Every structure is written in structure tokens, then in C-alpha cells.
């Protein structure tokens, strides 16, 4: 069986067989889904990269207000930019394990309060400056300062001390955290010369490509970094990110050959995209989730009965069926699903209940319409999802006014500013990182303005707990608090659904973020 499966997997990598057909045949032959995915990944990695050419990506999530400062990255295009010109200390591999980047090794004290990162030697920034441990310390300092606007601030607050010791960076924590290396994979923490303190938006790093064209909201162009320290990436001579926020235009660009890959294929048109010659739809389940967020410190959402009313007034199954079209799963008003190692599966699934919604709405004392802001760029199908939400709320006597906002400026003017809006999260490798980024009271990206002292204490306790059973229970208790008291309405977890030309080689499934954890341009190549 294994020989036959290996031959089939090579056909997928060569573009002669689509992934869905391979999976069906593999299951029919008795192989598990996990084994089949692993075999595909191994086959892709074994394929010989082809060098040269111009590789293009069409992406949503780009705005005229975008900056190259990785601290401010909040959508797809800034994420992709950071992975072209920069590197992290560590990153997440396709199988979810940690992968060394600018830290060639790391370790901790027995109590997980002191961590050491040995910094790779002989690495050059694009400006010719040699990477030093001092640059790493300066980067961490910039993202952890009290005046920072970094999206990584929530995961940085536990750091007490940072210092250089020879070729090593030593990090001392206020409280023990066995997950610290995973936190260092946060995509905001791109290592920059002097930490980016001199010019955070310069786009100068140690990545596989050098920035050549920077037109926010339009396109970003790169050329190969001839002095790249990494020997197996940056296969194309040039790569380009084209900002195409409109779904129809993005698919048209893939169909016409204007781009070789697109992120965010809307699930409702997946079957149409599959019919495009020389194109394959890639679908990878993960931790990403499409959400409606309420600011718990702003009326009327500061009333938990009002929040519960809206949670009971959303039809999650309808959302999964009509918005995801099978490319995802039910959410349960918390940001954690079975993709996380300490997930507890004994939560009762909250379901659509107009009577309970009406009860809590009446108890809240609120009257009048509730304004929900949305944009198609906030997640695929967001406008349709908002209208479905509006309809299901009306059956509970709750009037929701859907206000459609322009895509350009949504992430800078609506998300994390307006009290009720649609959004999405790509998830994080660990529960600690997800909660530290968006639910810790002091987190800069606490986009529901969630503030719960017991939750904060549990988060710290979980970091230091080395007993897996006890740690899992703590996370379960934290999930219960968010589920019952938080400002998150999470109806669904989305698959990463992307369109890729068969002219592209090297594609692998990575559940951590869209487009192979943001690295598709640097890891893939154009076939000869």
C-alpha cells in the first residue's frame, strides 16, 4: 500500500492529480487522513526545487494604510510581507513543531523561568550589517515597551529581563512558561537591525527576499537575497504580492495567470474555482476562526445578558453550511478548538435558541437597534454572515442593523475600535499564546476588551503547570469563562482555502496560518 500511495503523492506534487482525489483513494486503500497528509508533505519536500522566475501571489487584507513595521501587522498582506524580508527566532513547522530560524538552538532552566536562545552566526541583514544578539534584544525590547503598539505585546508582558551573554540571548520571566519558544514564533517579532528602533518600517531584515517595491494597498515587490543564510528557500528570482481585496477579481487574476496563487478562496465559489484549468484548490483545517466581537466595556455590550442574547441568537450550523460550505467546523464562543493540544472536548455546544436569546435580551433592558459593522474583507462571506445573523436575531426580537464598511481602512479604523464588528483570527500554536494575545486584560490586541481577574490568574497558573492533566483543566476553566462571560461570538472555525496554479511546486499543508504559515512565496517555486 505504501508504495502505491507514494506514487500517488508524487502525482499530486507534480500537479497531475488533485489533493481531494488523492485523499479519497488513500482512504479507500486503508490509509488514515493523518498519514496521507504526512505523505503529501514529505513528497512535496522531497521534490527538487526549480530556481528562477517571478512568483506572484494575489491577496486580500491589504490597505493603503499598511506599514512595513511588523509590530502593526494585522491582516494577510502585512503577514506575508514580514515573511519575505524578515525572520523570527523560531517558527512553526508544517507538523506543528518548533523550527529553528535565527535562534539555532534554545533551552530553559528547570523551572522554565530562564530561557536561552543561541543566535545564529554569520547572518547578514539586507543593509550589510551582521546580525548580533543585541539586535534580538533590541527587537524584544521594542515589542514589550509600555508605549509599543505591537500586536505581540500580550505575549511579551511576562518577560522580566533580557540580556546578551556572548552569542546567546538570555530571557528571564516573571512567571514560569514552558511555551515561551512558541511565543517567539509570533509573526510580529521579526528581528530587525537594532530592533527596528531606528526605522521600524524600513523593511530590512534577514529574510529570503529584499524589498524593491512598496506600494501599500497596491503591490509589494521583492528580489532574491543573494546572501540568504538559509539554503532551501527563496527559489524564485523575484516574488510579488498583489493586493486584490475583491474576491471575484482575485479569482479572475488566478484564472488569467496574472498570479500563481491566491489566498482566501470564498467557500461558496470553491466548486467554480475547481473547474479552472491548471488550478487546484488547497484546503487545510486549522485554528483560524471567523468571529463577531463585542467590546465588553462599551454599552450595550457591557451587559452580559445582552452578550448572551446575541450568542443564543446566532445559528452556528447555518453559518457553517451557508458560509463555509463544509470547509470548516462549528465554533463555540471561545477561540480554541481540537487543533490545540490541551483542548477539552466536554464543552456543551451552544446552539441557536431564539427563546433563550429573547429571555436574556429582555433581562438586559436594552431596546432599539444594535449596529454591527462588517466588510467583505474581514472574512470571506462576512457580509452574508452578518445578514444571516441579522435574520436569526430578528426571530428573537433583536433588531440588528448591518453597516457595511469599505475594505480599505477596515483593520485600522473599524477592527479593535468599533464596539461590534466582524473579524477573523488565524489562531496561534498554543492556547497560552492565543489567550495572551487577545484575552489577557492587558493585551494590546484584546479586541473584545475582555477583563477578568480570575482568567488572568489562571493564565499565569497554566504557564507554570507542568502536570498535563492539571494544565488541561485550567485551560478548560478558562474556556468556560470566555464562553459564558466573554465578548466573543465564534460561530465557526475555517479551513485555509487557497487557489494554486499547477505551475507551482513545493506546496505543503500548514495549519498555522494562511498560505503555508505565510511562507508560500519563499518555499514554493515555479516548475520548469
ROTOR-812985 format. One line per 5 residues: number of its first residue (from 1); for each residue x, y negated, z negated of C-alpha. Coordinates in steps of 0.5 Angstrom, whole numbers, always signed. Each point is the difference from the previous one (the first is absolute). Example, Ala and Ser with C-alpha at 12.3 -4.5 7.8 and 13.67 -1.06 7.14 Angstrom:
BEGIN
1> +25,+9,-16 ~ +2,-7,+2
This chain:
BEGIN
1> +0,+0,+0 ~ +6,-5,-2 ~ +3,+1,+7 ~ -7,-2,+4 ~ -1,-6,-5
6> +7,-2,+1 ~ -1,+0,+8 ~ -7,-4,-1 ~ +3,-5,-5 ~ +5,-2,+6
11> -5,-1,+5 ~ -3,-5,-5 ~ +6,-3,-1 ~ +1,+0,+8 ~ -7,-3,+1
16> -2,+6,+4 ~ -5,+2,-6 ~ -4,-5,-4 ~ +0,+1,-8 ~ -7,+2,-1
21> +0,+6,+5 ~ +7,+2,-4 ~ -3,+0,-7 ~ -6,+4,+3 ~ +4,+5,+3
26> +4,+0,-6 ~ -5,+1,-5 ~ -3,+6,+5 ~ +6,+3,-1 ~ +0,+0,-7
31> +5,-6,-2 ~ -2,-5,-5 ~ -1,-7,+1 ~ +6,-2,-4 ~ +4,+5,+3
36> -2,-2,+7 ~ +1,-8,-2 ~ +7,+2,-2 ~ +2,+4,+6 ~ -2,-6,+4
41> +4,-5,-4 ~ +6,+5,+1 ~ -1,+1,+7 ~ +0,-8,+1 ~ +6,-1,-4
46> +4,+5,+4 ~ -2,-3,+7 ~ +6,-3,+3 ~ -1,-8,+0 ~ +1,-4,+6
51> +3,-6,+0 ~ -1,-7,+3 ~ -6,-3,+3 ~ -6,-5,-3 ~ -4,+3,-5
56> -7,-4,-1 ~ -5,+0,-6 ~ -7,-3,+0 ~ -2,-2,-7 ~ -6,-4,-4
61> +2,-3,-6 ~ +4,-6,+3 ~ -1,-7,-1 ~ +2,-7,+2 ~ +2,-1,-8
66> +4,+6,+0 ~ +7,-1,-3 ~ +6,+5,+0 ~ +1,-1,-7 ~ -1,+8,-2
71> -3,-3,-7 ~ -6,-2,+3 ~ -2,+6,+5 ~ -7,+1,-1 ~ -2,+3,+7
76> +2,+5,+5 ~ +5,-5,+4 ~ +4,-2,-5 ~ +1,+7,-3 ~ +2,+2,+7
81> +5,-6,+0 ~ +3,+2,-6 ~ +2,+7,+2 ~ +3,-3,+7 ~ +5,-5,-3
86> +1,+3,-7 ~ +1,+6,-5 ~ -2,+2,-7 ~ +4,+3,-5 ~ -4,+6,+1
91> -6,+2,+4 ~ -6,+6,+0 ~ +2,+6,+5 ~ -6,+3,+4 ~ -1,+5,-5
96> -1,-5,-6 ~ +7,+1,-3 ~ +5,-6,-1 ~ +5,-1,+5 ~ +7,-4,-1
101> +1,-6,+4 ~ +4,-6,-3 ~ +1,+4,-6 ~ +4,+6,+2 ~ -2,+3,-7
106> -3,-1,-6 ~ -1,+2,-7 ~ -3,-1,-7 ~ +1,+0,-8 ~ -3,+6,-3
111> -6,-5,-3 ~ -1,-3,+7 ~ +1,-7,-2 ~ +7,-1,+3 ~ +1,+1,+8
116> +6,+0,+4 ~ +0,-1,+8 ~ +7,+1,+3 ~ +0,-5,+6 ~ +2,+3,+7
121> +7,-3,+2 ~ +2,-3,+7 ~ -7,-2,+2 ~ -1,-7,+3 ~ -5,-5,+0
126> -2,-3,+7 ~ +4,-6,-1 ~ +6,+4,-1 ~ +0,+0,-8 ~ +2,+6,-3
131> -6,+3,-5 ~ +2,+0,-7 ~ -3,+2,-7 ~ -1,-8,-1 ~ -5,+0,+6
136> -4,+5,-3 ~ +0,-3,-7 ~ -2,-7,+3 ~ -6,+3,+4 ~ -3,+4,-6
141> +1,-7,-4 ~ -4,-4,+6 ~ -5,+5,+0 ~ -1,+0,-8 ~ +1,-7,-2
146> -6,-4,-3 ~ -1,-4,+6 ~ +0,+5,+5 ~ -6,+1,+5 ~ +3,+7,+1
151> -5,+6,+1 ~ +5,+4,-4 ~ -1,-4,-6 ~ -4,+5,-3 ~ +5,+6,+0
156> +5,-5,-2 ~ -2,-2,-6 ~ +2,+6,-4 ~ +8,-2,+2 ~ +3,-3,-6
161> +8,+0,+2 ~ +3,+0,+7 ~ +8,+0,+1 ~ +5,+2,+4 ~ +5,+6,-2
166> +5,+1,+6 ~ -3,+3,+5 ~ -6,+1,-4 ~ -7,-4,-2 ~ -2,+2,-7
171> -7,-2,-2 ~ -3,+0,-7 ~ -7,+1,-1 ~ -4,-3,-6 ~ -4,+7,+0
176> +2,+6,+3 ~ -2,+2,+7 ~ +1,+7,+3 ~ -3,-3,+7 ~ +5,-6,+1
181> +3,+2,+6 ~ -7,+1,+3 ~ -1,-7,-2 ~ +6,-3,+4 ~ -3,+3,+6
186> -5,-6,+0 ~ +0,-3,+7 ~ +1,-7,-3 ~ +7,+2,-3 ~ +4,-1,+7
191> +7,-1,-2 ~ +3,-7,+3 ~ +6,-4,-1 ~ +0,-3,-7 ~ -6,+3,-1
196> -4,-5,+5 ~ +1,-6,-5 ~ +4,-4,+6 ~ -5,+1,+5 ~ -6,+6,-1
201> -3,-1,+7 ~ +7,+1,+4 ~ -2,+7,+2 ~ +7,+2,-2 ~ +1,+7,-3
206> +4,+7,+2 ~ -6,+3,+4 ~ +1,+3,+7 ~ -2,-6,+4 ~ +2,-7,+0
211> -6,-6,+0 ~ +0,-3,+7 ~ -7,-3,+1 ~ -4,-2,-6 ~ -7,-3,+2
216> -5,+1,-5 ~ -7,+2,+2 ~ +3,+2,+7 ~ +6,+4,+0 ~ +7,+2,-3
221> +6,+3,+4 ~ +6,+4,-2 ~ +6,+2,+3 ~ +4,+6,-3 ~ +5,-1,-5
226> +7,+3,+2 ~ +3,+0,-7 ~ -6,+4,-3 ~ +2,+4,-6 ~ -5,+6,+2
231> +2,+5,+5 ~ -7,+2,+2 ~ -5,-6,+1 ~ -1,-6,+5 ~ +0,+5,+6
236> -3,-6,+5 ~ +5,-6,+2 ~ -6,-4,-2 ~ -7,+0,-3 ~ -5,-5,+0
241> -6,-1,-5 ~ -6,-3,+4 ~ -6,-3,-4 ~ -6,+3,+2 ~ -6,-1,-5
246> -6,+1,+4 ~ -1,+8,+0 ~ -2,+0,+8 ~ +6,-4,+2 ~ +4,+5,-4
251> -2,+6,+3 ~ +0,-3,+7 ~ +7,-2,-1 ~ +2,+7,-1 ~ -4,+3,+6
256> +3,-5,+4 ~ +7,+2,-2 ~ +1,-7,-3 ~ +2,+3,-6 ~ +2,+7,-2
261> -3,+1,-7 ~ -6,-4,-4 ~ -2,+1,-7 ~ -7,+0,-2 ~ -4,+3,+5
266> -7,-1,-2 ~ -3,+7,-2 ~ -6,-2,+4 ~ +3,+0,+6 ~ +5,+6,-1
271> -3,+4,+5 ~ +0,-5,+5 ~ +8,-1,-1 ~ +1,+7,+0 ~ -2,+0,+8
276> +5,-5,+2 ~ +5,+4,+4 ~ +7,+1,-3 ~ -2,-3,-7 ~ -1,+4,-7
281> -4,-2,-6 ~ +4,+2,-6 ~ -4,+0,-7 ~ +4,+1,-7 ~ -4,+1,-6
286> +3,-4,-6 ~ -1,-5,-5 ~ -3,-6,+4 ~ -7,-3,-2 ~ -5,-5,+2
291> -3,-4,-5 ~ -5,-5,-2 ~ +4,-4,-6 ~ -3,-5,-5 ~ +3,-5,-5
296> -2,+3,-7 ~ +2,-7,-3 ~ -5,-4,+5 ~ -7,-1,+0 ~ -5,+4,+1
301> +6,+6,+0 ~ +2,-2,-7 ~ -6,+4,-2 ~ +1,+8,+0 ~ -8,+1,+1
306> +1,-4,+7 ~ +6,+4,+2 ~ -3,+7,-2 ~ -6,-2,+4 ~ +4,-1,+6
311> +4,+6,-1 ~ -7,+4,+0 ~ -3,-4,+6 ~ +5,+3,+5 ~ -1,+6,+4
316> +7,+3,+0 ~ -2,+6,+4 ~ -3,-4,+5 ~ +7,-4,+0 ~ +4,+6,+2
321> -5,+2,+5 ~ -1,-6,+4 ~ +6,-4,-1 ~ +6,+6,-1 ~ -4,+5,+5
326> +4,+5,-4 ~ +6,-3,+0 ~ +1,-1,-8 ~ -4,+2,-6 ~ -4,-2,-6
331> +2,-5,-5 ~ -2,-1,-7 ~ +1,-7,-2 ~ +8,+1,-2 ~ +6,-1,+4
336> +2,+8,-1 ~ -2,+6,+4 ~ +3,+7,+0 ~ +6,-2,+4 ~ +3,-2,-6
341> +4,+5,-5 ~ -4,-2,-6 ~ -7,+0,+3 ~ -5,+2,-5 ~ -6,+4,+4
346> -5,+0,-5 ~ -3,-7,+1 ~ -7,+0,+2 ~ -1,-3,+7 ~ -4,-7,-1
351> -6,+1,+5 ~ -5,-5,+3 ~ -5,-1,-5 ~ -5,-6,+2 ~ -4,+0,-7
356> +7,+0,-4 ~ +2,-6,+4 ~ -7,-3,-1 ~ +1,+1,-7 ~ +7,-3,-1
361> -2,-6,+5 ~ -6,-2,-5 ~ +4,+1,-6 ~ +6,-4,+3 ~ -5,-6,+0
366> +2,-2,+7 ~ -4,-3,+5 ~ +1,-2,+7 ~ +5,+2,+6 ~ +7,+3,-1
371> +5,-3,+5 ~ +4,+6,+3 ~ +6,-2,+4 ~ +3,+4,+6 ~ +4,+0,+6
376> +1,+6,+5 ~ +7,+0,-1 ~ -1,+1,-8 ~ -1,+7,+2 ~ -3,+4,+6
381> -7,-1,+0 ~ +0,-5,-5 ~ -6,-4,+3 ~ -4,+6,+1 ~ +1,+3,-7
386> -2,-7,-3 ~ -6,+0,+4 ~ -2,+8,-3 ~ +2,-3,-7 ~ -5,-6,+1
391> -5,+5,+2 ~ +1,+5,-5 ~ +0,-5,-5 ~ -7,-3,+2 ~ -3,+6,-2
396> +2,-1,-7 ~ -3,-7,+1 ~ +7,-3,+0 ~ +1,-6,+5 ~ +7,+0,+3
401> +2,-5,+5 ~ +5,+2,+5 ~ +5,-5,+2 ~ +5,+2,+6 ~ +7,-4,+0
406> +5,+0,+5 ~ +5,+5,+0 ~ +6,-5,+1 ~ +1,-3,-7 ~ -4,+5,-4
411> +5,+3,-4 ~ +3,-7,-2 ~ -7,-3,-1 ~ -5,+5,-2 ~ +3,+6,-3
416> +2,-1,-7 ~ -3,-7,+0 ~ -7,+1,+1 ~ -4,+4,-5 ~ -4,+5,+4
421> +3,+3,+7 ~ +2,+6,+4 ~ +7,+2,-1 ~ +5,+6,+1 ~ +6,+4,-4
426> +5,+4,+3 ~ +0,+4,-7 ~ +7,+1,-3 ~ +4,+6,-1 ~ -1,+1,-7
431> -6,-2,-5 ~ +4,-5,-4 ~ +2,-4,+6 ~ -7,-1,+2 ~ -2,-2,-6
436> +6,-4,-2 ~ -1,-4,+7 ~ -8,-1,+0 ~ -3,+1,-7 ~ +5,-2,-6
441> -2,-6,-3 ~ +6,-4,+2 ~ +1,+3,+7 ~ +0,-6,+5 ~ -4,+5,+5
446> -5,+1,-5 ~ -6,-1,+6 ~ -6,+2,-5 ~ +3,-5,-6 ~ -1,+6,-4
451> +3,-1,-7 ~ -1,+6,-5 ~ +5,+0,-6 ~ -1,+8,-1 ~ +1,+1,+7
456> +7,-4,+0 ~ +2,+4,-7 ~ -2,+7,+4 ~ +4,-2,+6 ~ +6,-1,-4
461> -1,+6,-4 ~ -1,+4,+6 ~ +7,-2,+3 ~ +4,+3,-6 ~ -4,+6,-1
466> +4,+6,+3 ~ -5,+5,-2 ~ -4,+1,+7 ~ -7,+2,-4 ~ +0,-6,-4
471> +2,-4,+5 ~ -5,+2,+5 ~ -5,-1,-6 ~ +2,-7,-1 ~ -1,-2,+8
476> -7,+4,-1 ~ -2,-5,-5 ~ +3,-6,+4 ~ -4,+2,+6 ~ -6,+0,-5
481> +1,-7,-2 ~ +1,-2,+7 ~ -6,+4,+3 ~ -5,-3,-6 ~ +2,-7,-1
486> +5,-2,+6 ~ -2,-5,+6 ~ +2,+6,+5 ~ -5,+3,+4 ~ +3,+5,+4
491> -5,+4,+5 ~ +6,+4,+4 ~ +7,+2,+1 ~ +2,-1,+7 ~ +5,+4,+4
496> +5,-3,+4 ~ -3,+0,+7 ~ +5,-2,+6 ~ +1,+0,+7 ~ +6,+2,+3
501> +3,+1,+7 ~ +2,+7,+2 ~ +6,-4,+3 ~ +2,-1,-8 ~ +5,+5,-3
506> +1,+2,-7 ~ -7,-2,-4 ~ -1,+4,-6 ~ -5,-1,-5 ~ +1,-4,-6
511> -6,-1,-5 ~ +3,-6,-4 ~ -1,-6,+5 ~ -3,-1,+7 ~ +5,+1,+6
516> +4,+5,-4 ~ +1,-4,-6 ~ +1,-6,+4 ~ +6,+3,+4 ~ -2,+3,+6
521> +3,-5,+4 ~ +7,+2,-3 ~ -1,+7,+0 ~ -3,+1,+7 ~ +3,+0,+7
526> -3,+0,+7 ~ +1,+6,+4 ~ +4,+0,+6
